[in-house]
Amino acid sequence: MMTVLAAADTAAKSGLAETFGLHTPFFIAQVVNFFLVIFVLKKFAFGPIQNMLEQRRLRIAEGEEKLKRIERQLAESEQTTAAAIAKANEEAIRLIEEARQGAQAFSEQKAQEAIAQAQHILAKADAAAQAERERLAAEIRRDFGRLVVATASQATGGVLTEEQHKRLHDDALAKIA
């Protein structure tokens, strides 16, 4: 009984091989060729492409980190500016209070002089704070423009012309403004 089943199985297999044109040496050669092609593609095509994409991803991540650092610096400078304004306001309030107390003892003219001086200090403090804000904003715009141009240069392989550098820088500054 076993031999009958084995003979039927062998006949069925050879019938299948003949039906589908399966030749074992050719099949083995095709399998070897298939794995050779996969190896060559992975080593010489997919590997370098994946390395290049990974390098770009790292450069983009560095650019994003720099942008976050710039945003943190901007926030810190705004806090510093706010603290300076608050201190100037406290100083101005203190000066105004002293002027009011002195106005009771002195004439109206002396009181007016003290108030004018306090307002002048406030104006100076506001002007200084505004100038500091503008300086920091200009510095951040300049750094952001350079970062955008550098990132674009790296992304395009450094083939940007001077006119393209300028246009990218101006576009980045316009978007910030």
ChimeraX attribute file (.defattr): number of C-alpha atoms within 10 A of each C-alpha:
attribute: neighborCount
match mode: 1-to-1
recipient: residues
	/A:1	6
	/A:2	7
	/A:3	8
	/A:4	9
	/A:5	10
	/A:6	11
	/A:7	12
	/A:8	12
	/A:9	12
	/A:10	12
	/A:11	12
	/A:12	12
	/A:13	12
	/A:14	13
	/A:15	13
	/A:16	12
	/A:17	13
	/A:18	11
	/A:19	9
	/A:20	9
	/A:21	9
	/A:22	13
	/A:23	10
	/A:24	10
	/A:25	9
	/A:26	10
	/A:27	11
	/A:28	11
	/A:29	10
	/A:30	12
	/A:31	12
	/A:32	12
	/A:33	12
	/A:34	11
	/A:35	11
	/A:36	12
	/A:37	12
	/A:38	12
	/A:39	13
	/A:40	12
	/A:41	12
	/A:42	14
	/A:43	11
	/A:44	10
	/A:45	11
	/A:46	14
	/A:47	13
	/A:48	12
	/A:49	12
	/A:50	12
	/A:51	11
	/A:52	12
	/A:53	12
	/A:54	12
	/A:55	12
	/A:56	15
	/A:57	13
	/A:58	12
	/A:59	15
	/A:60	15
	/A:61	12
	/A:62	13
	/A:63	16
	/A:64	14
	/A:65	12
	/A:66	15
	/A:67	17
	/A:68	12
	/A:69	12
	/A:70	16
	/A:71	13
	/A:72	12
	/A:73	14
	/A:74	17
	/A:75	12
	/A:76	12
	/A:77	16
	/A:78	17
	/A:79	12
	/A:80	13
	/A:81	17
	/A:82	13
	/A:83	12
	/A:84	16
	/A:85	18
	/A:86	13
	/A:87	13
	/A:88	19
	/A:89	17
	/A:90	12
	/A:91	15
	/A:92	20
	/A:93	15
	/A:94	13
	/A:95	18
	/A:96	19
	/A:97	15
	/A:98	14
	/A:99	21
	/A:100	16
	/A:101	12
	/A:102	14
	/A:103	18
	/A:104	11
	/A:105	10
	/A:106	12
	/A:107	10
	/A:108	10
	/A:109	9
	/A:110	15
	/A:111	20
	/A:112	14
	/A:113	13
	/A:114	19
	/A:115	19
	/A:116	14
	/A:117	16
	/A:118	21
	/A:119	16
	/A:120	13
	/A:121	17
	/A:122	18
	/A:123	13
	/A:124	13
	/A:125	19
	/A:126	16
	/A:127	12
	/A:128	15
	/A:129	19
	/A:130	14
	/A:131	12
	/A:132	15
	/A:133	16
	/A:134	12
	/A:135	12
	/A:136	16
	/A:137	17
	/A:138	14
	/A:139	13
	/A:140	19
	/A:141	21
	/A:142	16
	/A:143	17
	/A:144	19
	/A:145	22
	/A:146	18
	/A:147	18
	/A:148	20
	/A:149	22
	/A:150	18
	/A:151	19
	/A:152	17
	/A:153	16
	/A:154	15
	/A:155	14
	/A:156	10
	/A:157	9
	/A:158	12
	/A:159	11
	/A:160	16
	/A:161	10
	/A:162	9
	/A:163	9
	/A:164	14
	/A:165	18
	/A:166	15
	/A:167	13
	/A:168	19
	/A:169	21
	/A:170	16
	/A:171	14
	/A:172	19
	/A:173	19
	/A:174	11
	/A:175	8
	/A:176	12
	/A:177	9
